[in-house]
Amino acid sequence: PAITGAVFGCFNCFFLAVFYWDLSLVPFICNIFTLVLIAGGAVRYAAPQSADQSIEILSQDAIKAAVETISKVLNVVSQKVRDVVLWTQAEATFMAFALLQLIRVATPFCSLLPVIWLIGNLLLSVPYACEANRDYLEKHCRPHLNKALTFKAELMAKVPKYTDVVKE
């Protein structure tokens, strides 16, 4: 929770600065990295011995674990993308198509930065809120969710399968 809170705070401060100062995102990031380079140069000349020291940010084990995790995630993502693109899962393909069309239509009316800010805040706050209110959600939302899932199952049962309708 502490790390997530720090990320949440930094994320919101970053977007607040971008919006408040009416900055463009890419030049703002370039200015931040330029400031880091200038600060590094100042440290280099103020304390020359600090540049000669080797600092290990991540251990070899941590790097191996991170690479393995990233590899697994990329494999899962590439499998899902392949399934959507090649229509292996038609439901996911239709959902992707609908989402792309929604984004295409909504983009002229909304800037991308508020959308990124909203998604980032939701990703960082909703899991904590759901976990903190799990009992309330189970008590009040679970019956409605079960009813909706039952209704969906009933509707899907009424749709005939392609193989039942078309004989080869």
Buried (B, 14 or more C-beta within 10 A) or exposed (E): EEEEEEEBEEBBEBBEEBEEEEBEEEEEEEEEEEEEEEEEEEEEEEEEEEEEEEEEEEEEEEEEEEEEEEEEEEEEEEEBEEBBEEEEEEEBBEEBEEEEEEEEEEEEEEEEBEEEBEEBBEEBEEEEEEEEEEEEBEEEEEEEEEEEEEEEEEEEEEEEEEEEEEEE
